[in-house]
Amino acid sequence: MSWWDTITSTPALLAASAVTLSAALFVRGRADPSVVSEQAKEVASAAGADTSRAKMAQASDPITPSQLAQYDGSDPSKPIYVAIKGRVFDVSGKKEMYGKGAGYNVFAGRDASKGLGMSSLDPKDAVSDYSSLNEAQIKTLDQWEGFFEKRYSVVGKVVAE
Ligand code: HEM
């Protein structure tokens, strides 16, 4: 078997290349997650990758908003979490984006659904109540949700204090 056969017959490797591809597409597409998520979905499903179930299995751990706030990147020894529609994602692998002082730190340690839907980096928009979003913004939020599902593990769900 040639090295090419080995690479192309291994779903994990193809899935890994889907992630690389989506990162590359994302850089090109800037803040347009729809392009990324559709492409990644195609490649991942071609590779036979399970894009949802494995991650959902970890999703039931309850996390209150004040617990979530401890994972905002200010303590480098702790993971960094971002929640979308109550689902908590571990984004620790992207400290350069979500860590202290980084461009997207505004989303860290909180459910930032509204801000993601609005494409807003304003801290006052980084809240969980997204009931004021219009249809297009809800769509944007859903696309971010899909983007995070593919990239990050779900580590819990936000519950009331
Ligand atoms: C001039 C405006 C912007 C530029 C040039 C820009 C650029 C980028 C680039 C290049 C990435 C990909 C980085 C990577 O994959 O490593 C990215 C990711 C991202 N951007 Fe922006 N962005 C802009 C505005 C915004 C705004 C307004 C939002 C608010 C929602 C936003 C939210 C995000 C998020 C959530 C990610 C995903 C980070 C991740 O988890 O990998 N961006 N942006």
Backbone and ligand atoms as CSV (ligand in chain L), in Angstrom:
chain,resi,resn,atom,element,x,y,z
A,1,MET,N,N,0.847,-1.202,0.000
A,1,MET,CA,C,0.000,0.000,0.000
A,1,MET,C,C,0.885,1.256,0.000
A,2,SER,N,N,0.598,2.184,-0.882
A,2,SER,CA,C,1.424,3.385,-0.949
A,2,SER,C,C,1.058,4.336,0.196
A,3,TRP,N,N,1.904,5.321,0.429
A,3,TRP,CA,C,1.608,6.286,1.499
A,3,TRP,C,C,0.314,7.037,1.208
A,4,TRP,N,N,0.049,7.245,-0.078
A,4,TRP,CA,C,-1.176,7.978,-0.446
A,4,TRP,C,C,-2.415,7.139,-0.108
A,5,ASP,N,N,-2.341,5.797,-0.418
A,5,ASP,CA,C,-3.459,4.928,-0.076
A,5,ASP,C,C,-3.710,4.955,1.429
A,6,THR,N,N,-2.602,4.897,2.174
A,6,THR,CA,C,-2.739,4.893,3.631
A,6,THR,C,C,-3.443,6.152,4.109
A,7,ILE,N,N,-3.002,7.288,3.584
A,7,ILE,CA,C,-3.583,8.555,4.033
A,7,ILE,C,C,-5.052,8.645,3.640
A,8,THR,N,N,-5.352,8.310,2.382
A,8,THR,CA,C,-6.735,8.513,1.912
A,8,THR,C,C,-7.689,7.449,2.433
A,9,SER,N,N,-7.171,6.345,2.982
A,9,SER,CA,C,-8.092,5.330,3.495
A,9,SER,C,C,-8.296,5.471,5.004
A,10,THR,N,N,-7.717,6.483,5.610
A,10,THR,CA,C,-7.843,6.639,7.060
A,10,THR,C,C,-8.804,7.782,7.385
A,11,PRO,N,N,-10.007,7.448,7.883
A,11,PRO,CA,C,-10.984,8.509,8.170
A,11,PRO,C,C,-10.447,9.574,9.106
A,12,ALA,N,N,-9.672,9.171,10.121
A,12,ALA,CA,C,-9.183,10.171,11.077
A,12,ALA,C,C,-8.288,11.192,10.375
A,13,LEU,N,N,-7.476,10.703,9.466
A,13,LEU,CA,C,-6.593,11.631,8.763
A,13,LEU,C,C,-7.393,12.555,7.853
A,14,LEU,N,N,-8.418,11.976,7.210
A,14,LEU,CA,C,-9.257,12.818,6.348
A,14,LEU,C,C,-10.003,13.840,7.184
A,15,ALA,N,N,-10.475,13.398,8.352
A,15,ALA,CA,C,-11.184,14.332,9.218
A,15,ALA,C,C,-10.237,15.436,9.660
A,16,ALA,N,N,-8.984,15.050,9.962
A,16,ALA,CA,C,-7.996,16.054,10.365
A,16,ALA,C,C,-7.766,17.047,9.227
A,17,SER,N,N,-7.747,16.528,8.009
A,17,SER,CA,C,-7.535,17.461,6.907
A,17,SER,C,C,-8.770,18.339,6.705
A,18,ALA,N,N,-9.944,17.838,7.100
A,18,ALA,CA,C,-11.143,18.676,7.027
A,18,ALA,C,C,-10.993,19.868,7.960
A,19,VAL,N,N,-10.433,19.609,9.141
A,19,VAL,CA,C,-10.242,20.696,10.101
A,19,VAL,C,C,-9.254,21.713,9.538
A,20,THR,N,N,-8.158,21.198,8.976
A,20,THR,CA,C,-7.152,22.090,8.391
A,20,THR,C,C,-7.774,22.904,7.269
A,21,LEU,N,N,-8.556,22.214,6.427
A,21,LEU,CA,C,-9.197,22.893,5.308
A,21,LEU,C,C,-10.143,23.971,5.813
A,22,SER,N,N,-10.919,23.628,6.842
A,22,SER,CA,C,-11.884,24.608,7.318
A,22,SER,C,C,-11.156,25.808,7.914
A,23,ALA,N,N,-10.020,25.567,8.600
A,23,ALA,CA,C,-9.262,26.694,9.142
A,23,ALA,C,C,-8.777,27.587,8.002
A,24,ALA,N,N,-8.275,26.954,6.949
A,24,ALA,CA,C,-7.762,27.719,5.817
A,24,ALA,C,C,-8.899,28.509,5.156
A,25,LEU,N,N,-10.036,27.838,4.976
A,25,LEU,CA,C,-11.174,28.519,4.354
A,25,LEU,C,C,-11.660,29.657,5.219
A,26,PHE,N,N,-11.567,29.432,6.538
A,26,PHE,CA,C,-12.077,30.450,7.431
A,26,PHE,C,C,-11.236,31.708,7.335
A,27,VAL,N,N,-9.927,31.531,7.264
A,27,VAL,CA,C,-9.050,32.687,7.157
A,27,VAL,C,C,-9.406,33.474,5.900
A,28,ARG,N,N,-9.642,32.718,4.808
A,28,ARG,CA,C,-10.002,33.385,3.561
A,28,ARG,C,C,-11.359,34.047,3.667
A,29,GLY,N,N,-12.305,33.339,4.305
A,29,GLY,CA,C,-13.684,33.830,4.354
A,29,GLY,C,C,-13.934,34.790,5.503
A,30,ARG,N,N,-12.881,35.112,6.257
A,30,ARG,CA,C,-13.028,36.000,7.415
A,30,ARG,C,C,-14.173,35.514,8.306
A,31,ALA,N,N,-15.073,36.438,8.704
A,31,ALA,CA,C,-16.074,36.059,9.689
A,31,ALA,C,C,-17.341,35.490,9.041
A,32,ASP,N,N,-17.187,34.644,8.061
A,32,ASP,CA,C,-18.354,34.026,7.435
A,32,ASP,C,C,-18.338,32.525,7.693
A,33,PRO,N,N,-18.922,32.102,8.825
A,33,PRO,CA,C,-18.813,30.693,9.192
A,33,PRO,C,C,-19.596,29.760,8.282
A,34,SER,N,N,-20.525,30.285,7.496
A,34,SER,CA,C,-21.333,29.389,6.664
A,34,SER,C,C,-20.470,28.661,5.652
A,35,VAL,N,N,-19.520,29.358,5.079
A,35,VAL,CA,C,-18.634,28.760,4.083
A,35,VAL,C,C,-17.861,27.623,4.737
A,36,VAL,N,N,-17.327,27.904,5.888
A,36,VAL,CA,C,-16.507,26.924,6.591
A,36,VAL,C,C,-17.325,25.703,6.971
A,37,SER,N,N,-18.501,25.935,7.596
A,37,SER,CA,C,-19.227,24.798,8.126
A,37,SER,C,C,-19.714,23.884,7.010
A,38,GLU,N,N,-20.144,24.459,5.894
A,38,GLU,CA,C,-20.616,23.609,4.800
A,38,GLU,C,C,-19.480,22.763,4.232
A,39,GLN,N,N,-18.342,23.394,3.995
A,39,GLN,CA,C,-17.196,22.659,3.438
A,39,GLN,C,C,-16.744,21.587,4.415
A,40,ALA,N,N,-16.658,21.949,5.679
A,40,ALA,CA,C,-16.160,20.989,6.662
A,40,ALA,C,C,-17.112,19.809,6.765
A,41,LYS,N,N,-18.424,20.091,6.677
A,41,LYS,CA,C,-19.430,19.039,6.757
A,41,LYS,C,C,-19.228,18.041,5.616
A,42,GLU,N,N,-19.042,18.591,4.417
A,42,GLU,CA,C,-18.863,17.711,3.259
A,42,GLU,C,C,-17.650,16.810,3.432
A,43,VAL,N,N,-16.527,17.403,3.776
A,43,VAL,CA,C,-15.304,16.613,3.875
A,43,VAL,C,C,-15.414,15.626,5.031
A,44,ALA,N,N,-15.954,16.096,6.154
A,44,ALA,CA,C,-16.050,15.217,7.319
A,44,ALA,C,C,-16.979,14.048,7.029
A,45,SER,N,N,-18.096,14.290,6.332
A,45,SER,CA,C,-18.999,13.178,6.078
A,45,SER,C,C,-18.410,12.252,5.018
A,46,ALA,N,N,-17.655,12.798,4.086
A,46,ALA,CA,C,-16.973,11.941,3.111
A,46,ALA,C,C,-15.979,11.031,3.819
A,47,ALA,N,N,-15.427,11.516,4.908
A,47,ALA,CA,C,-14.439,10.730,5.659
A,47,ALA,C,C,-15.119,9.765,6.624
A,48,GLY,N,N,-16.449,9.815,6.694
A,48,GLY,CA,C,-17.174,8.939,7.608
A,48,GLY,C,C,-17.057,9.386,9.050
A,49,ALA,N,N,-16.732,10.648,9.255
A,49,ALA,CA,C,-16.545,11.123,10.626
A,49,ALA,C,C,-17.894,11.390,11.282
A,50,ASP,N,N,-17.996,11.036,12.566
A,50,ASP,CA,C,-19.194,11.360,13.320
A,50,ASP,C,C,-19.033,12.776,13.831
A,51,THR,N,N,-19.867,13.690,13.338
A,51,THR,CA,C,-19.663,15.098,13.674
A,51,THR,C,C,-20.476,15.540,14.884
A,52,SER,N,N,-21.305,14.658,15.451
A,52,SER,CA,C,-22.099,15.155,16.569
A,52,SER,C,C,-22.148,14.245,17.794
A,53,ARG,N,N,-22.365,12.948,17.598
A,53,ARG,CA,C,-22.703,12.117,18.758
A,53,ARG,C,C,-21.622,12.036,19.831
A,54,ALA,N,N,-20.375,11.865,19.410
A,54,ALA,CA,C,-19.303,11.720,20.378
A,54,ALA,C,C,-19.232,12.936,21.295
A,55,LYS,N,N,-19.446,14.122,20.717
A,55,LYS,CA,C,-19.349,15.344,21.503
A,55,LYS,C,C,-20.574,15.524,22.397
A,56,MET,N,N,-21.742,15.125,21.906
A,56,MET,CA,C,-22.962,15.290,22.690
A,56,MET,C,C,-22.905,14.496,23.989
A,57,ALA,N,N,-22.172,13.389,23.972
A,57,ALA,CA,C,-22.134,12.506,25.127
A,57,ALA,C,C,-21.606,13.205,26.378
A,58,GLN,N,N,-20.786,14.219,26.199
A,58,GLN,CA,C,-20.206,14.897,27.361
A,58,GLN,C,C,-21.022,16.126,27.768
A,59,ALA,N,N,-22.138,16.321,27.109
A,59,ALA,CA,C,-22.790,17.628,27.179
A,59,ALA,C,C,-23.647,17.868,28.413
A,60,SER,N,N,-23.786,16.893,29.313
A,60,SER,CA,C,-24.793,17.056,30.361
A,60,SER,C,C,-24.289,17.672,31.664
A,61,ASP,N,N,-22.987,17.878,31.823
A,61,ASP,CA,C,-22.480,18.442,33.074
A,61,ASP,C,C,-23.013,19.854,33.294
A,62,PRO,N,N,-23.691,20.081,34.430
A,62,PRO,CA,C,-24.239,21.427,34.666
A,62,PRO,C,C,-23.155,22.424,35.063
A,63,ILE,N,N,-23.208,23.611,34.503
A,63,ILE,CA,C,-22.257,24.688,34.833
A,63,ILE,C,C,-23.071,25.963,35.024
A,64,THR,N,N,-22.939,26.596,36.167
A,64,THR,CA,C,-23.673,27.846,36.396
A,64,THR,C,C,-22.905,29.005,35.734
A,65,PRO,N,N,-23.603,30.122,35.485
A,65,PRO,CA,C,-22.893,31.262,34.890
A,65,PRO,C,C,-21.683,31.715,35.703
A,66,SER,N,N,-21.783,31.660,37.044
A,66,SER,CA,C,-20.625,32.116,37.833
A,66,SER,C,C,-19.471,31.115,37.762
A,67,GLN,N,N,-19.792,29.823,37.635
A,67,GLN,CA,C,-18.711,28.837,37.418
A,67,GLN,C,C,-18.074,29.065,36.050
A,68,LEU,N,N,-18.936,29.271,35.066
A,68,LEU,CA,C,-18.457,29.499,33.702
A,68,LEU,C,C,-17.498,30.693,33.647
A,69,ALA,N,N,-17.816,31.713,34.434
A,69,ALA,CA,C,-17.006,32.943,34.442
A,69,ALA,C,C,-15.563,32.686,34.895
A,70,GLN,N,N,-15.349,31.580,35.611
A,70,GLN,CA,C,-13.981,31.264,36.054
A,70,GLN,C,C,-13.113,30.744,34.910
A,71,TYR,N,N,-13.764,30.425,33.810
A,71,TYR,CA,C,-13.031,29.875,32.661
A,71,TYR,C,C,-12.946,30.909,31.538
A,72,ASP,N,N,-12.556,32.127,31.939
A,72,ASP,CA,C,-12.534,33.243,30.976
A,72,ASP,C,C,-11.127,33.552,30.480
A,73,GLY,N,N,-10.184,32.684,30.810
A,73,GLY,CA,C,-8.824,32.882,30.315
A,73,GLY,C,C,-7.942,33.717,31.226
A,74,SER,N,N,-8.510,34.239,32.328
A,74,SER,CA,C,-7.658,35.078,33.187
A,74,SER,C,C,-6.696,34.233,34.026
A,75,ASP,N,N,-7.052,32.964,34.274
A,75,ASP,CA,C,-6.138,32.049,34.971
A,75,ASP,C,C,-5.570,31.064,33.949
A,76,PRO,N,N,-4.282,31.218,33.620
A,76,PRO,CA,C,-3.698,30.377,32.553
A,76,PRO,C,C,-3.680,28.886,32.881
A,77,SER,N,N,-3.901,28.541,34.162
A,77,SER,CA,C,-3.885,27.114,34.514
A,77,SER,C,C,-5.252,26.454,34.257
A,78,LYS,N,N,-6.257,27.256,33.980
A,78,LYS,CA,C,-7.606,26.697,33.756
A,78,LYS,C,C,-7.948,26.666,32.275
A,79,PRO,N,N,-8.844,25.753,31.899
A,79,PRO,CA,C,-9.315,25.783,30.502
A,79,PRO,C,C,-10.132,27.043,30.214
A,80,ILE,N,N,-10.374,27.295,28.943
A,80,ILE,CA,C,-11.205,28.444,28.555
A,80,ILE,C,C,-12.481,27.903,27.908
A,81,TYR,N,N,-13.607,28.411,28.379
A,81,TYR,CA,C,-14.895,27.963,27.866
A,81,TYR,C,C,-15.653,29.108,27.203
A,82,VAL,N,N,-16.391,28.766,26.155
A,82,VAL,CA,C,-17.343,29.695,25.530
A,82,VAL,C,C,-18.655,28.919,25.393
A,83,ALA,N,N,-19.760,29.518,25.826
A,83,ALA,CA,C,-21.048,28.844,25.676
A,83,ALA,C,C,-21.874,29.490,24.573
A,84,ILE,N,N,-22.575,28.638,23.845
A,84,ILE,CA,C,-23.502,29.095,22.809
A,84,ILE,C,C,-24.820,28.377,23.032
A,85,LYS,N,N,-25.893,29.147,23.158
A,85,LYS,CA,C,-27.224,28.599,23.429
A,85,LYS,C,C,-27.178,27.583,24.572
A,86,GLY,N,N,-26.424,27.898,25.580
A,86,GLY,CA,C,-26.386,27.072,26.779
A,86,GLY,C,C,-25.423,25.900,26.723
A,87,ARG,N,N,-24.845,25.649,25.564
A,87,ARG,CA,C,-23.876,24.553,25.482
A,87,ARG,C,C,-22.469,25.101,25.657
A,88,VAL,N,N,-21.709,24.465,26.541
A,88,VAL,CA,C,-20.383,24.987,26.888
A,88,VAL,C,C,-19.304,24.257,26.078
A,89,PHE,N,N,-18.526,25.046,25.343
A,89,PHE,CA,C,-17.454,24.494,24.508
A,89,PHE,C,C,-16.095,24.809,25.127
A,90,ASP,N,N,-15.197,23.856,25.048
A,90,ASP,CA,C,-13.832,24.061,25.532
A,90,ASP,C,C,-12.971,24.594,24.385
A,91,VAL,N,N,-12.599,25.866,24.481
A,91,VAL,CA,C,-11.833,26.506,23.409
A,91,VAL,C,C,-10.365,26.714,23.808
A,92,SER,N,N,-9.931,25.945,24.820
A,92,SER,CA,C,-8.568,26.127,25.355
A,92,SER,C,C,-7.491,26.015,24.288
A,93,GLY,N,N,-7.777,25.254,23.241
A,93,GLY,CA,C,-6.792,25.079,22.169
A,93,GLY,C,C,-6.529,26.363,21.388
A,94,LYS,N,N,-7.385,27.352,21.586
A,94,LYS,CA,C,-7.241,28.607,20.838
A,94,LYS,C,C,-7.022,29.782,21.790
A,95,LYS,N,N,-6.024,29.629,22.657
A,95,LYS,CA,C,-5.728,30.695,23.637
A,95,LYS,C,C,-5.384,32.014,22.954
A,96,GLU,N,N,-4.778,31.904,21.768
A,96,GLU,CA,C,-4.380,33.132,21.067
A,96,GLU,C,C,-5.601,33.920,20.573
A,97,MET,N,N,-6.774,33.272,20.575
A,97,MET,CA,C,-7.995,33.974,20.164
A,97,MET,C,C,-8.874,34.333,21.362
A,98,TYR,N,N,-8.948,33.420,22.348
A,98,TYR,CA,C,-9.882,33.609,23.462
A,98,TYR,C,C,-9.210,33.920,24.791
A,99,GLY,N,N,-7.887,33.803,24.860
A,99,GLY,CA,C,-7.175,34.026,26.116
A,99,GLY,C,C,-7.204,35.488,26.538
A,100,LYS,N,N,-6.629,35.726,27.720
A,100,LYS,CA,C,-6.587,37.081,28.276
A,100,LYS,C,C,-5.964,38.058,27.272
A,101,GLY,N,N,-6.652,39.149,27.005
A,101,GLY,CA,C,-6.131,40.167,26.101
A,101,GLY,C,C,-6.302,39.849,24.621
A,102,ALA,N,N,-6.790,38.657,24.302
A,102,ALA,CA,C,-6.934,38.269,22.889
A,102,ALA,C,C,-8.229,38.849,22.306
A,103,GLY,N,N,-8.293,38.894,21.001
A,103,GLY,CA,C,-9.388,39.559,20.289
A,103,GLY,C,C,-10.780,39.044,20.608
A,104,TYR,N,N,-10.893,37.745,20.884
A,104,TYR,CA,C,-12.212,37.183,21.132
A,104,TYR,C,C,-12.418,36.806,22.596
A,105,ASN,N,N,-11.568,37.379,23.470
A,105,ASN,CA,C,-11.703,37.116,24.909
A,105,ASN,C,C,-13.068,37.567,25.450
A,106,VAL,N,N,-13.695,38.488,24.758
A,106,VAL,CA,C,-15.012,38.977,25.183
A,106,VAL,C,C,-16.038,37.831,25.278
A,107,PHE,N,N,-15.826,36.769,24.502
A,107,PHE,CA,C,-16.761,35.641,24.508
A,107,PHE,C,C,-16.421,34.608,25.588
A,108,ALA,N,N,-15.218,34.718,26.161
A,108,ALA,CA,C,-14.742,33.668,27.075
A,108,ALA,C,C,-15.408,33.757,28.444
A,109,GLY,N,N,-15.701,32.597,29.015
A,109,GLY,CA,C,-16.271,32.539,30.350
A,109,GLY,C,C,-17.726,32.938,30.415
A,110,ARG,N,N,-18.383,32.932,29.280
A,110,ARG,CA,C,-19.795,33.331,29.273
A,110,ARG,C,C,-20.547,32.678,28.114
A,111,ASP,N,N,-21.871,32.772,28.209
A,111,ASP,CA,C,-22.684,32.401,27.053
A,111,ASP,C,C,-22.843,33.676,26.245
A,112,ALA,N,N,-22.223,33.681,25.078
A,112,ALA,CA,C,-22.118,34.893,24.266
A,112,ALA,C,C,-23.036,34.839,23.049
A,113,SER,N,N,-24.113,34.077,23.149
A,113,SER,CA,C,-24.963,33.838,21.983
A,113,SER,C,C,-25.378,35.112,21.244
A,114,LYS,N,N,-25.825,36.108,22.007
A,114,LYS,CA,C,-26.343,37.312,21.346
A,114,LYS,C,C,-25.248,38.009,20.522
A,115,GLY,N,N,-24.078,38.172,21.114
A,115,GLY,CA,C,-22.974,38.843,20.415
A,115,GLY,C,C,-22.537,38.092,19.170
A,116,LEU,N,N,-22.515,36.769,19.265
A,116,LEU,CA,C,-22.134,35.974,18.087
A,116,LEU,C,C,-23.159,36.162,16.975
A,117,GLY,N,N,-24.441,36.146,17.347
A,117,GLY,CA,C,-25.491,36.337,16.347
A,117,GLY,C,C,-25.424,37.706,15.700
A,118,MET,N,N,-25.017,38.703,16.492
A,118,MET,CA,C,-24.946,40.080,15.979
A,118,MET,C,C,-23.620,40.382,15.301
A,119,SER,N,N,-22.681,39.446,15.316
A,119,SER,CA,C,-21.294,39.697,14.875
A,119,SER,C,C,-20.732,40.907,15.610
A,120,SER,N,N,-20.971,40.919,16.911
A,120,SER,CA,C,-20.530,42.049,17.731
A,120,SER,C,C,-19.479,41.619,18.737
A,121,LEU,N,N,-18.462,42.443,18.881
A,121,LEU,CA,C,-17.424,42.194,19.877
A,121,LEU,C,C,-17.624,43.093,21.100
A,122,ASP,N,N,-18.747,43.783,21.144
A,122,ASP,CA,C,-19.046,44.665,22.267
A,122,ASP,C,C,-19.409,43.812,23.487
A,123,PRO,N,N,-18.707,44.018,24.617
A,123,PRO,CA,C,-18.980,43.200,25.809
A,123,PRO,C,C,-20.453,43.245,26.235
A,124,LYS,N,N,-21.124,44.344,25.994
A,124,LYS,CA,C,-22.526,44.403,26.442
A,124,LYS,C,C,-23.430,43.467,25.622
A,125,ASP,N,N,-22.962,43.082,24.438
A,125,ASP,CA,C,-23.745,42.136,23.625
A,125,ASP,C,C,-23.414,40.670,23.931
A,126,ALA,N,N,-22.328,40.445,24.646
A,126,ALA,CA,C,-21.890,39.057,24.886
A,126,ALA,C,C,-22.691,38.436,26.028
A,127,VAL,N,N,-23.971,38.243,25.783
A,127,VAL,CA,C,-24.885,37.694,26.795
A,127,VAL,C,C,-25.690,36.530,26.190
A,128,SER,N,N,-26.319,35.774,27.100
A,128,SER,CA,C,-27.005,34.560,26.647
A,128,SER,C,C,-28.379,34.835,26.026
A,129,ASP,N,N,-29.030,35.910,26.455
A,129,ASP,CA,C,-30.385,36.172,25.962
A,129,ASP,C,C,-30.323,36.702,24.528
A,130,TYR,N,N,-30.679,35.854,23.608
A,130,TYR,CA,C,-30.609,36.252,22.193
A,130,TYR,C,C,-32.003,36.449,21.596
A,131,SER,N,N,-32.982,36.681,22.485
A,131,SER,CA,C,-34.370,36.798,22.021
A,131,SER,C,C,-34.592,38.025,21.131
A,132,SER,N,N,-33.686,38.995,21.189
A,132,SER,CA,C,-33.874,40.195,20.363
A,132,SER,C,C,-33.309,40.041,18.945
A,133,LEU,N,N,-32.665,38.908,18.665
A,133,LEU,CA,C,-32.055,38.746,17.330
A,133,LEU,C,C,-33.112,38.609,16.243
A,134,ASN,N,N,-32.810,39.176,15.077
A,134,ASN,CA,C,-33.709,38.982,13.939
A,134,ASN,C,C,-33.369,37.658,13.235
A,135,GLU,N,N,-34.104,37.371,12.197
A,135,GLU,CA,C,-33.958,36.068,11.527
A,135,GLU,C,C,-32.537,35.842,10.986
A,136,ALA,N,N,-31.996,36.881,10.366
A,136,ALA,CA,C,-30.640,36.760,9.790
A,136,ALA,C,C,-29.605,36.544,10.896
A,137,GLN,N,N,-29.804,37.228,12.010
A,137,GLN,CA,C,-28.856,37.096,13.122
A,137,GLN,C,C,-28.954,35.714,13.772
A,138,ILE,N,N,-30.171,35.190,13.841
A,138,ILE,CA,C,-30.351,33.829,14.368
A,138,ILE,C,C,-29.610,32.845,13.464
A,139,LYS,N,N,-29.671,33.099,12.179
A,139,LYS,CA,C,-28.976,32.226,11.237
A,139,LYS,C,C,-27.451,32.288,11.468
A,140,THR,N,N,-26.962,33.510,11.650
A,140,THR,CA,C,-25.529,33.677,11.943
A,140,THR,C,C,-25.155,32.926,13.218
A,141,LEU,N,N,-26.012,33.070,14.238
A,141,LEU,CA,C,-25.758,32.365,15.502
A,141,LEU,C,C,-25.719,30.845,15.283
A,142,ASP,N,N,-26.677,30.345,14.513
A,142,ASP,CA,C,-26.720,28.902,14.233
A,142,ASP,C,C,-25.462,28.447,13.503
A,143,GLN,N,N,-24.953,29.314,12.626
A,143,GLN,CA,C,-23.731,28.952,11.896
A,143,GLN,C,C,-22.532,28.907,12.829
A,144,TRP,N,N,-22.478,29.863,13.752
A,144,TRP,CA,C,-21.390,29.813,14.743
A,144,TRP,C,C,-21.502,28.545,15.584
A,145,GLU,N,N,-22.736,28.211,15.922
A,145,GLU,CA,C,-22.945,27.000,16.729
A,145,GLU,C,C,-22.397,25.780,15.982
A,146,GLY,N,N,-22.718,25.700,14.692
A,146,GLY,CA,C,-22.213,24.590,13.879
A,146,GLY,C,C,-20.693,24.596,13.788
A,147,PHE,N,N,-20.133,25.780,13.674
A,147,PHE,CA,C,-18.673,25.934,13.607
A,147,PHE,C,C,-18.026,25.424,14.898
A,148,PHE,N,N,-18.588,25.828,16.032
A,148,PHE,CA,C,-18.034,25.396,17.324
A,148,PHE,C,C,-18.214,23.887,17.526
A,149,GLU,N,N,-19.367,23.363,17.099
A,149,GLU,CA,C,-19.608,21.918,17.242
A,149,GLU,C,C,-18.514,21.110,16.559
A,150,LYS,N,N,-18.083,21.598,15.412
A,150,LYS,CA,C,-17.073,20.854,14.655
A,150,LYS,C,C,-15.691,21.009,15.244
A,151,ARG,N,N,-15.446,22.178,15.806
A,151,ARG,CA,C,-14.088,22.479,16.264
A,151,ARG,C,C,-13.781,22.101,17.692
A,152,TYR,N,N,-14.805,22.175,18.560
A,152,TYR,CA,C,-14.556,22.088,19.994
A,152,TYR,C,C,-15.433,21.037,20.657
A,153,SER,N,N,-14.965,20.537,21.796
A,153,SER,CA,C,-15.760,19.574,22.572
A,153,SER,C,C,-16.748,20.325,23.456
A,154,VAL,N,N,-17.907,19.708,23.621
A,154,VAL,CA,C,-18.887,20.235,24.569
A,154,VAL,C,C,-18.537,19.662,25.939
A,155,VAL,N,N,-18.407,20.542,26.927
A,155,VAL,CA,C,-18.020,20.075,28.259
A,155,VAL,C,C,-19.128,20.265,29.290
A,156,GLY,N,N,-20.258,20.792,28.873
A,156,GLY,CA,C,-21.348,20.954,29.828
A,156,GLY,C,C,-22.441,21.831,29.267
A,157,LYS,N,N,-23.438,22.049,30.137
A,157,LYS,CA,C,-24.518,22.959,29.739
A,157,LYS,C,C,-24.752,23.966,30.855
A,158,VAL,N,N,-25.122,25.167,30.460
A,158,VAL,CA,C,-25.322,26.224,31.452
A,158,VAL,C,C,-26.661,26.003,32.162
A,159,VAL,N,N,-26.605,26.053,33.502
A,159,VAL,CA,C,-27.833,25.945,34.300
A,159,VAL,C,C,-27.937,27.171,35.204
A,160,ALA,N,N,-29.119,27.404,35.750
A,160,ALA,CA,C,-29.316,28.561,36.641
A,160,ALA,C,C,-28.456,28.398,37.894
A,161,GLU,N,N,-28.080,29.524,38.504
A,161,GLU,CA,C,-27.240,29.505,39.727
A,161,GLU,C,C,-27.916,28.675,40.808
L,1,HEM,C1,C,-12.405,43.136,10.602
L,1,HEM,C2,C,-13.122,42.198,11.184
L,1,HEM,C3,C,-12.669,40.800,11.412
L,1,HEM,C4,C,-11.606,40.114,10.916
L,1,HEM,C5,C,-10.536,40.598,9.970
L,1,HEM,C6,C,-11.664,38.780,11.473
L,1,HEM,C7,C,-10.769,37.780,11.214
L,1,HEM,C8,C,-10.855,36.498,11.663
L,1,HEM,C9,C,-9.981,35.410,11.285
L,1,HEM,C10,C,-8.821,35.517,10.301
L,1,HEM,C11,C,-10.385,34.319,11.958
L,1,HEM,C12,C,-9.827,32.906,11.814
L,1,HEM,C13,C,-8.725,32.681,12.765
L,1,HEM,C14,C,-8.308,31.224,12.805
L,1,HEM,O1,O,-9.025,30.355,12.301
L,1,HEM,O2,O,-7.272,30.957,13.373
L,1,HEM,C15,C,-11.518,34.697,12.785
L,1,HEM,C16,C,-12.195,33.873,13.617
L,1,HEM,C17,C,-13.278,34.230,14.379
L,1,HEM,N1,N,-13.910,35.442,14.384
L,1,HEM,FE1,FE,-13.304,37.065,13.386
L,1,HEM,N2,N,-12.739,38.685,12.300
L,1,HEM,C18,C,-13.379,39.889,12.294
L,1,HEM,C19,C,-14.507,40.241,12.994
L,1,HEM,C20,C,-15.197,39.420,13.842
L,1,HEM,C21,C,-16.382,39.793,14.583
L,1,HEM,C22,C,-17.088,41.155,14.527
L,1,HEM,C23,C,-16.745,38.732,15.313
L,1,HEM,C24,C,-17.940,38.688,16.233
L,1,HEM,C25,C,-18.750,37.645,16.297
L,1,HEM,C26,C,-15.788,37.664,15.052
L,1,HEM,C27,C,-15.797,36.421,15.602
L,1,HEM,C28,C,-14.930,35.412,15.314
L,1,HEM,C29,C,-14.965,34.112,15.932
L,1,HEM,C30,C,-15.930,33.626,17.003
L,1,HEM,C31,C,-13.930,33.361,15.335
L,1,HEM,C32,C,-13.626,31.895,15.593
L,1,HEM,C33,C,-12.404,31.740,16.422
L,1,HEM,C34,C,-12.112,30.263,16.596
L,1,HEM,O3,O,-12.755,29.656,17.490
L,1,HEM,O4,O,-11.272,29.756,15.883
L,1,HEM,N3,N,-14.870,38.129,14.156
L,1,HEM,N4,N,-11.770,36.025,12.578
